Amino acid sequence: MKITRYELKTNNKKTYKIVILADLHSTVPEGLLETVKKEAPDLIAIPGDCIDYTVSHALNMLPFLHSLAEIAPTYYSDGNHELFKEEDVRAVEETGVRFLFDQTVTHGELVIGGLASGFGFGEQGRWKTTPAPNTDYLNEFSREPGFKILLSHHPEYYKPYLKALPIDLIISGHAHGGQWRVFGRGVFAPGQGIFPKYTSGVHENRFVISRGLGNHTVIPRIFNRPEIVVLTLTGNQ
């Protein structure tokens, strides 16, 4: 597990530190909670695939989410593995974490949205093409005043649905860094295929992709350590 740090300049009044925890897949790496505490973030962002219903111990993540919410306000959007029912959403929100399913909240001068996966809470086939997101919600969110941060699990949504919208910051996961990394490039990502463009890093100074912390496949991660992303949005004061 590594910490990757990025800094983006903004016109916000304040500086915000955001810890991004992507793709945990119902597993908490040793020392993760202590590492998050040491970072003392202003907020925590979880862009999907935290509670993975393809494993039997999925809801063991609830105490961890409660601990995160005690550290800092925590915002969680779904990925393609949540497969939630209404009672699962309630269980998450009872931990103190705010779950955002095509919903928007404010955090000081920040406006935070969670774009639901096109799969919704439904089953999906292996490597199936990612369904389109809710574009009505995207258009509504993009008209919000303030510094807009969108949690969007699927990086493959960026070019066709998000790039042209006036959204200040987009945070994604899902690609697991391309699973194998060769010469600094990911090899494969669902929804993007072989040698995908969007698997890691900062793109166009506003699109941040985490390689994630977990794994849900028998295919190992190679030259691709799990990562915590610490993103600092520098302000004018």
C-alpha positions, 0 to 999 in steps of 0.5 A: 500500500502506497500513498500518492499525493496530488495538489491542484490549485483552485480559487476556493477560499480554503485549502482542502485535503481529501483522502480518496479510498477506491475499490476496497472490495470489502477488505480493509488493508492492515494499517489503513485506518491509522494511515487515514487518521494521520493524514487528518483529512478535511473529507474522505471520498469513496468512489465506489466498490467499497462494499462488494456484494460478490463476497460473503463478508460484504457488510463487515465494512460497516464498522470501518465506515463508522470509523472513517466518519469519525475522522472526517465527513465521508462521502461514498458513491456506488460502483458496479459491485455494491448491488445494494437494496434500500436497507443497505443504503440505510445501513451505510448512512447509519454509520455516519457516511453520506451515500450519494446515488445521483445526489448532491450535498454541500461541504462548505464552499464545495458541492459534492455529487455522487454519479450512480453507476449505470449498472445501478444496483443490478447484476452485471456480466463479466466485462459487459459494456458499461451502461450510460449514467443518468445524464439528467442528473449530470446536467443538473449537477453541472449547473450547481454554483460553487466548486463542484466535485463529482464522485464517478466510479467509472473512468470510462464515463469521462470522455463521452459524458463528463469532459464537456461539462463544467465540473471542477473535479472528478474522482474515479476508481474502477480500473485498478490501475490497469491491473498489470502496469507495463512501462507506466501504463495499465494493461486492461480496464473494464469498459476501456479494454486493452492499454486503456487511457484512464487508469491512474493519475491526474488528467487535464488538471481536474480528473483524478483516478485512483488505482484502488486498494483492493482486488476482486479477481484471481488475476493479481496486480503486477507492478501496481501497488494498491494506493491511497490518494491524498489530494490537496485542493489549495485555496487563496487563503 
